[in-house]
Amino acid sequence: MRKTPQHSSSDGSSNPHHHETQMRWCCPSRLAAAASCLRNRDGSRLREYFSQTVKARTNALKWFEGAVSNVF
């Protein structure tokens, strides 16, 4: 009859790798690497989105200025 170990890995807190993974993800360099990866992958898409947002904002501002100048 085999003896079962005292600590079971089914429980997250007693899992020796659980805390290690959390620490790894909390590491700033890891986050920076993930951010740069995202930036490289979706950078053009983000830039496109931001330019569209800025365009929409400037158009709204132009419309607002036009409306104000019409009123006054």
C-alpha positions as CSV (number, residue, x, y, z in Angstrom):
1,M,0.0,0.0,0.0
2,R,1.5,3.3,-1.1
3,K,1.4,6.4,1.1
4,T,-0.1,9.5,-0.4
5,P,1.9,12.7,0.0
6,Q,0.8,15.2,2.6
7,H,0.4,18.1,0.2
8,S,-1.9,17.6,-2.8
9,S,-1.3,19.6,-6.0
10,S,-5.1,19.8,-6.6
11,D,-5.3,22.7,-4.1
12,G,-3.9,25.9,-5.7
13,S,-2.3,27.2,-2.5
14,S,-0.3,24.0,-1.9
15,N,0.7,23.7,-5.5
16,P,4.5,24.7,-5.5
17,H,4.2,26.1,-9.0
18,H,1.2,28.3,-8.3
19,H,3.0,31.1,-6.5
20,E,5.9,31.0,-9.0
21,T,3.6,31.6,-12.0
22,Q,2.0,34.6,-10.2
23,M,5.4,36.1,-9.5
24,R,6.5,35.5,-13.0
25,W,3.4,37.4,-14.4
26,C,3.9,40.2,-11.9
27,C,7.5,40.8,-13.0
28,P,7.7,44.2,-14.8
29,S,10.1,42.9,-17.4
30,R,7.6,40.2,-18.3
31,L,4.9,42.8,-18.6
32,A,7.1,45.0,-20.7
33,A,7.9,42.2,-23.0
34,A,4.2,41.3,-23.3
35,A,3.4,45.0,-24.0
36,S,6.0,45.2,-26.7
37,C,4.8,42.0,-28.3
38,L,1.2,43.4,-28.3
39,R,2.5,46.7,-29.7
40,N,4.4,45.0,-32.5
41,R,1.4,42.8,-33.3
42,D,-1.4,45.3,-33.0
43,G,0.5,48.5,-33.3
44,S,-0.8,49.4,-36.8
45,R,-4.3,48.6,-35.8
46,L,-4.1,50.7,-32.7
47,R,-2.6,53.6,-34.6
48,E,-5.4,53.3,-37.2
49,Y,-8.0,53.3,-34.4
50,F,-6.5,56.3,-32.7
51,S,-6.1,58.3,-35.9
52,Q,-9.8,57.6,-36.7
53,T,-10.8,58.7,-33.2
54,V,-8.8,61.9,-33.6
55,K,-10.3,62.5,-37.0
56,A,-13.8,62.1,-35.5
57,R,-13.0,64.4,-32.7
58,T,-11.6,67.1,-35.0
59,N,-14.7,66.8,-37.2
60,A,-16.9,67.1,-34.1
61,L,-15.0,70.2,-33.0
62,K,-15.3,71.7,-36.5
63,W,-19.1,71.0,-36.4
64,F,-19.4,72.5,-32.9
65,E,-17.4,75.6,-33.9
66,G,-19.6,76.0,-37.0
67,A,-22.8,75.6,-34.9
68,V,-21.6,78.1,-32.4
69,S,-20.6,80.6,-35.0
70,N,-24.0,80.2,-36.7
71,V,-25.8,80.8,-33.4
72,F,-23.8,83.9,-32.3
